[in-house]
Amino acid sequence: MKLSHLLVTALACVSIAACDGSKKDTSVEPGAYVEGTAYGVVSKGSPDAKAVLVEYASATCPHCADLHERVIKKLQPRIDAGELRLEFYEFLTDPANVAHASFKIARCAGADHYFDVLEDVFQNQQGIVIASQRRQLTPALFAVAQRHGLSKKDFETCLLDQKVHEAISANWYEGRKKGITSTPTLYLNGKEVDRAN
């Protein structure tokens, strides 16, 4: 088994509790999940759109946050008009545990709210990373979860959802197989977009 695959698999075994010194929640039943969790491809826009923008990005990547603020938001009218479809694939960058947990919350909020959570995480990215360094990641991410309708029980269940972990890990691993080494990486109708333009 490759080291990169071992790394991503290990994330399944490391809860946020290990990052901030709190005790692991044992009240969540194995196999429990949050109703409405998005397990498949996360996207917005018409499936019939002639233009498809594929984005590989990380919740902890400052360049990704900047891209969403400066570019992706401006594409929303084209998405709303059915001209463009955005497909988003999670790609973990350091601190990977923070990115992974942030993406879990976005998926557990549901497909209709995924991008709202992602925007929230991007806007509060620096504070979340600092909270992680201070071993306060759980309250920082729970605050995000609460703002998007997840209860404490939902939050705890979400972080332990193996299927969510597998969905995120599969996107990361697929990106690695494509040769992606940095974020954001974009493809428009299958052709990589030069980020210098």
Secondary structure, DSSP 8 states (H G I E B T S, - for coil): --HHHHHHHHHHH--THHHHS------S-TT---TT---S-EEES-TT-SEEEEEEE-TT-HHHHHHHHHTGGGGHHHHHTTSEEEEEEE---SSHHHHHHHHHHHHHT-TTTHHHHHHHHHHTHHHHHHHHHTT-HHHHHHHHHHHTT--HHHHHHHHT-HHHHHHHHHHHHHHHHTT--SS-EEEETTEE--TT-
